[in-house]
Amino acid sequence: MSTVVEDDGAAPVLWRQLGREWKPAGYDEEEMMEEAAFIAYHVHWPLDAILSMEHLERRRWTEMISQMNQQANEQLGSLVT
């Protein structure tokens, strides 16, 4: 179940610590955490570095990582057959 974050005027502590502006209107918090988890799992970057990225930048990284994984899987598949 997705939760759309409402702007209640209280910016999350991490955003304030990072000096980032909180822009939750219409942004899906679950999607943001999925992007962060995906990037952290594959490239082992710290959460604060990932969350400091703009949404489109995180989205680009997830797409690039996915493409690299797909290419690696295809190469491994060709070695097995």
C-alpha positions, -999 to 999 in steps of 0.1 A, spaced: 0 0 0 14 34 -10 13 64 12 13 99 -4 31 122 20 11 152 31 28 185 38 19 192 74 45 218 78 69 196 97 99 187 75 115 153 83 146 156 105 169 141 78 158 167 53 165 195 77 199 180 86 208 178 49 196 214 44 172 202 18 137 216 11 109 191 18 86 188 -13 62 161 -4 32 172 -25 22 142 -45 54 124 -40 50 88 -29 71 81 2 71 43 -4 84 48 -39 111 71 -26 122 44 -1 121 17 -27 144 38 -49 167 44 -19 168 7 -9 175 -4 -45 204 20 -49 218 13 -14 216 -25 -20 235 -23 -54 261 4 -48 263 5 -10 259 43 -7 247 57 26 210 66 29 217 103 35 236 105 3 208 88 -17 180 109 -1 199 141 -7 194 134 -45 165 149 -63 138 124 -74 148 124 -110 184 118 -102 175 88 -80 153 75 -108 182 78 -133 204 58 -110 178 31 -105 174 28 -143 212 27 -149 216 0 -122 188 -20 -137 204 -18 -172 237 -29 -158 221 -58 -140 202 -68 -172 234 -68 -192 253 -88 -166 225 -114 -165 225 -117 -203 262 -122 -203 260 -148 -176 232 -165 -195 253 -168 -226 281 -184 -207 258 -210 -192 242 -222 -225 
